[in-house]
Amino acid sequence: MDEPKKQRVTDEKTGLAKAEHYCAYQERSQQEVRNKLYDLGLYPDAVERIISRLIEDNFLNEQRFAQAYVQGKFNQKAWGRIKIKQGLKLKRVPDKLIAKALLSINPDDYMAALNDLIEKKARQTNEKDTFKRRYKLMQYAMSRGFEADLINDVLKNSELAKS
């Protein structure tokens, strides 16, 4: 069955209204808004004017977005700094803002989250061989975006890697 045709928006005022609504719903990066406006069918010069207007009116703020993204991914999904940084880079957030936002993660909470993550995975892992078990726990934590040196510290200081 054919999909209904999307309504193309060429009017800048309509595009601005839609973009304001889009930004009011949740924090967005400039790139997300830009992509949305292009999907609506607006021309590049109109898109840039709308984005400038959104920034002036404080609908769009990259620092606020980066902060919300970091807190959300860390608190809700228990992602590590590496994975969060990758996600922000995909959203084309500037490196300075990424670094500033990552500093907002409390180091004690970060280590507690890593400990919890490894403990939970250790309970689910049936591997008897200590080396394989340690490797599996290490790989899992790294896939969640945590740094290898921190994972090693946690595994050394705990009995989790031993079967």
C-alpha positions in Angstrom: 0.0 0.0 0.0 1.3 3.5 -0.8 2.3 5.8 2.0 0.5 9.1 2.1 2.6 11.9 0.7 4.3 14.1 3.3 3.2 17.7 3.2 6.2 19.8 2.1 6.7 23.0 4.0 8.2 25.9 2.1 6.9 28.7 4.3 9.5 29.8 6.7 6.9 30.8 9.4 5.3 27.4 9.3 8.8 25.8 9.5 9.7 28.0 12.5 6.5 27.0 14.3 7.1 23.3 13.7 10.7 23.7 14.8 9.7 25.5 18.0 7.2 22.7 18.8 9.9 20.1 18.0 12.4 21.8 20.4 9.8 22.5 23.1 9.0 18.8 23.3 12.5 17.8 24.3 16.1 19.1 24.2 17.5 18.9 20.6 20.9 19.4 19.0 21.2 21.8 16.1 21.8 18.9 13.8 18.6 17.1 14.8 16.6 20.3 14.1 18.5 20.9 10.9 17.7 17.3 9.7 14.0 17.8 10.7 13.7 21.0 8.8 15.3 19.5 5.7 12.9 16.6 6.0 10.0 19.1 5.9 11.3 20.4 2.6 12.8 23.8 3.6 15.7 25.3 1.7 19.2 25.6 3.3 19.1 29.4 3.7 15.7 29.2 5.4 16.8 26.3 7.6 19.8 28.4 8.8 17.6 31.4 9.5 15.2 29.3 11.5 18.0 27.8 13.5 19.4 31.2 14.3 16.0 32.3 15.4 15.6 29.3 17.6 19.0 30.0 19.3 18.0 33.6 19.8 14.7 32.6 21.4 16.5 30.0 23.5 14.5 27.1 22.1 17.9 25.6 21.0 20.9 25.5 23.2 23.7 23.0 22.5 25.1 23.2 26.0 21.8 22.5 27.6 21.3 19.6 25.1 24.7 18.1 25.8 24.0 18.3 29.6 20.6 16.6 29.2 22.0 13.9 26.9 24.9 13.1 29.3 22.6 12.9 32.4 19.9 10.9 30.5 22.3 8.3 29.0 24.2 7.9 32.3 21.3 7.8 34.7 18.8 5.9 32.5 20.9 3.6 30.4 24.1 3.4 32.5 26.3 4.3 29.6 30.0 5.1 30.1 31.8 8.3 29.1 33.1 6.8 25.8 29.7 5.7 24.5 28.1 9.0 25.6 30.9 11.0 23.8 30.3 9.0 20.6 26.6 9.7 20.8 27.2 13.4 21.1 29.7 13.4 18.3 27.1 11.7 16.1 24.8 14.6 16.9 27.6 16.9 15.9 27.9 18.6 19.2 31.2 20.6 19.5 34.1 18.9 21.4 34.3 21.7 24.0 30.7 21.3 24.9 31.0 17.5 25.1 34.0 17.8 27.5 32.2 20.3 29.7 29.0 18.1 29.8 31.0 14.9 30.7 32.5 16.7 33.7 29.1 16.9 35.2 29.1 13.1 35.9 30.0 12.5 39.6 33.1 10.3 39.7 31.7 8.3 42.7 28.4 7.7 40.9 30.4 6.7 37.8 32.4 4.1 39.6 29.2 2.9 41.4 27.5 2.5 38.1 30.4 0.5 36.7 30.5 -1.7 39.8 26.7 -2.4 39.5 27.0 -3.1 35.8 29.8 -5.7 36.3 28.2 -7.3 39.3 24.9 -7.7 37.4 26.7 -9.2 34.4 28.8 -11.5 36.7 25.6 -13.0 38.2 24.3 -13.8 34.7 27.6 -15.3 33.4 28.0 -19.0 33.7 31.6 -19.2 32.5 33.8 -21.3 34.9 37.2 -20.5 33.4 38.5 -17.4 35.2 40.2 -15.9 32.2 37.2 -16.3 29.9 34.9 -14.9 32.7 37.1 -11.9 33.2 37.3 -11.3 29.4 33.5 -11.5 29.1 33.0 -9.0 31.9 35.6 -6.7 30.5 34.1 -6.8 27.0 30.6 -6.2 28.3 31.6 -3.2 30.3 33.6 -1.8 27.4 30.6 -2.2 25.1 28.7 0.0 27.5 31.3 2.7 27.0 33.4 2.4 30.2 37.1 2.9 30.1 39.4 -0.2 30.1 41.6 1.0 33.0 38.6 1.6 35.3 37.1 -1.8 34.4 40.5 -3.4 35.2 40.6 -1.7 38.6 37.1 -2.9 39.4 37.8 -6.4 38.4 41.1 -6.5 40.3 39.5 -5.2 43.5 36.6 -7.6 43.4 36.0 -11.3 43.3 33.6 -11.0 40.4 36.0 -12.2 37.7 36.6 -15.4 39.7 34.1 -18.2 39.3 
